[in-house]
């Protein structure tokens, strides 16, 4: 899930923040589901369990963040290509 969800959530930022608190132990959290696919219903349930706001608001915020990241990546690619052709 982390591989696909990193476009929508900053796991690295969360881990850096938690490391500043110097926890004595790290406790992993697992999402367990029946079946082989991560369904929209399951995604909704996970978002509801870990969010401090409504699920639609959480999803909208995550999608906006993903679009911003894609634009940054696209802009960086354009800049790199532009510099290399000069």
C-alpha positions as CSV (number, residue, x, y, z in Angstrom):
1,X,0.0,0.0,0.0
2,X,2.8,2.4,0.9
3,X,4.3,2.2,-2.6
4,X,1.0,3.3,-4.2
5,X,-0.1,5.7,-1.5
6,X,3.1,7.7,-1.3
7,X,1.7,9.9,-4.1
8,X,-1.1,10.9,-1.8
9,X,0.5,10.9,1.6
10,X,4.0,12.0,2.8
11,X,5.1,8.9,4.7
12,X,8.7,10.1,4.8
13,X,7.6,13.4,6.4
14,X,5.6,11.6,9.0
15,X,8.6,9.3,9.8
16,X,10.9,12.3,10.1
17,X,8.5,14.0,12.5
18,X,8.1,10.9,14.6
19,X,11.9,10.4,14.8
20,X,12.2,13.9,16.3
21,X,10.1,12.7,19.2
22,X,12.7,9.9,19.7
23,X,10.2,7.1,20.4
24,X,11.5,4.2,22.4
25,X,9.8,1.7,20.1
26,X,8.1,1.8,16.7
27,X,4.8,-0.1,16.4
28,X,3.8,-1.0,12.9
29,X,0.2,-0.7,11.8
30,X,-1.2,-3.1,9.3
31,X,-4.3,-3.0,7.2
32,X,-5.7,-6.5,6.8
33,X,-8.4,-7.3,4.3
34,X,-10.1,-10.3,2.8
35,X,-9.1,-10.8,-0.9
36,X,-6.2,-9.9,-3.0
37,X,-7.1,-6.4,-4.0
38,X,-7.1,-3.1,-2.2
39,X,-10.7,-1.9,-3.0
40,X,-12.1,1.6,-2.8
41,X,-14.2,0.5,0.1
42,X,-11.1,-0.6,2.0
43,X,-9.3,2.7,1.1
44,X,-12.3,4.6,2.5
45,X,-12.2,2.6,5.7
46,X,-8.4,3.2,6.2
47,X,-8.8,6.9,5.5
48,X,-11.7,7.1,8.0
49,X,-9.6,5.3,10.7
50,X,-6.5,7.5,10.4
51,X,-7.9,10.9,9.4
52,X,-8.8,13.8,11.7
53,X,-11.4,15.1,9.2
54,X,-14.1,13.8,6.9
55,X,-13.0,11.1,4.4
56,X,-14.1,13.2,1.3
57,X,-12.0,16.1,2.7
58,X,-9.1,13.8,3.3
59,X,-9.2,12.4,-0.2
60,X,-9.5,15.8,-1.8
61,X,-6.5,17.1,0.2
62,X,-4.5,14.0,-0.8
63,X,-5.5,14.3,-4.5
64,X,-4.5,17.9,-4.5
65,X,-1.2,17.0,-3.0
66,X,-0.7,14.3,-5.6
67,X,-1.4,16.7,-8.4
68,X,1.0,19.3,-7.0
69,X,3.7,16.6,-6.7
70,X,3.1,15.4,-10.3
71,X,3.4,19.0,-11.5
72,X,6.7,19.5,-9.5
73,X,8.1,16.3,-11.1
74,X,6.9,17.3,-14.5
75,X,8.5,20.8,-14.0
76,X,11.8,19.3,-12.9
77,X,11.8,17.0,-16.0
78,X,11.2,20.0,-18.3
79,X,14.0,22.0,-16.6
80,X,16.4,19.0,-16.8
81,X,15.6,18.5,-20.5
82,X,15.9,22.2,-21.2
83,X,19.3,22.5,-19.5
84,X,20.7,19.4,-21.2
85,X,19.8,20.6,-24.7
86,X,21.7,23.9,-24.2
